[in-house]
Amino acid sequence: MEIKPTSFARGVPASERNGFFGLEPRLMDRPDAAVVAVVVYEIDEVVHKEKRDERYPVVRAVLIEPLLDDDDAATALRLASEATATRTGALDMPEVDA
């Protein structure tokens, strides 16, 4: 059986679980800035296509929390870079202005 790449369910969490809700004015004040966020996914389902003999997980975002503090964003980017290096074998993350 072939295991295919993860599929991402469409949409974002409702406003109380979507940290971007209510940030519109702040985001529009910094249109060129990258926003670092923590996103939590849950496994929504595991699809099994019998005829193709393949399976893949489908994940759904359950929480999005922007990190608006520059120190928090820098810490998250460092952790992401370390995790990427561990997963891929030293792939550097691009520089992002938090």
N, C-alpha and C positions, 0 to 999 in steps of 0.2 A: 504494500500500500504506500502510495506517495503522500508525503506530508507537504502541503502547500503553505506559502507565507500567510501570516496573520492578516485577517480582514478587519477593518475598523468600521463599526456601525456608525451611521450618519448621525449628525446632531451633537448638541452639547447639553450638559446638565441644565436643569431649571435654574432660575435666578439665584435661589438660595445656595446652590452648589456650584455656581459659576461666578468666580471672583471678578470677572470682567463686567458683570452687571452693575451699573451705576458709575463705572469708571470712564464713561464716554468723554466727559469734558477734559479729564486729565490726559486721556490718550490723544485727544485732538490737539492738546497743547504741545505734544511731543510726537508729531506724525512720523519722524524719521528714526525714532528710537525703537530698539528691539525690546520686547517684553519677555522676561524670563518667567516661566510659570511652572508650578508643580502640577502634574496631571495624574490622576489616579484612575486606572482602568479596572474593570472587572470582566471576567470571561462571560460573555453574554450567551454563547452557545458554541458547540463544536459541530461543524458541518461535515457530513460524510456523504460524498457523492459515489454511490454504489457503482454506477456504470463506468465511471472514470477511475474507480478505486483510489480515491484521494480524500484526504481529510484536512481541515484547517480550522483554527480557532477564530472566533469573532469576538473582538473586545469592544466594550462600550465605555466611554468616559463617564465617570460618576462624580468627579470633582475636578475643578480647574481653579487653581489659586495663584494669581499673579504675585510675584515677589517684587514689590515696588521699592523696597529698601535696597540701596546699591550694594551693601555688604551681604545681604541675603542672596541677592542675584549672583554676585561674584562667587559665593560659596556654592550655590547650586550649579553654576557653570563649571567650577572646579570638580565637583562630584561627578557631573555628567562627563567631563573630559576623562576622568580616571576610569569611569565605568566603560566608556567607549574604548579606551586603550586596552582594558582588560578583555573586553568582548572581541575586539578586532585585531589586537596586537600592535598597539601604539599609533592609532590614527588620531591626529590632532584635531580638536574642535576649532572651527574658525573663531576669530576674535569677534565678540559682540559687545557693543556698548550697552551697559545696563542702565 
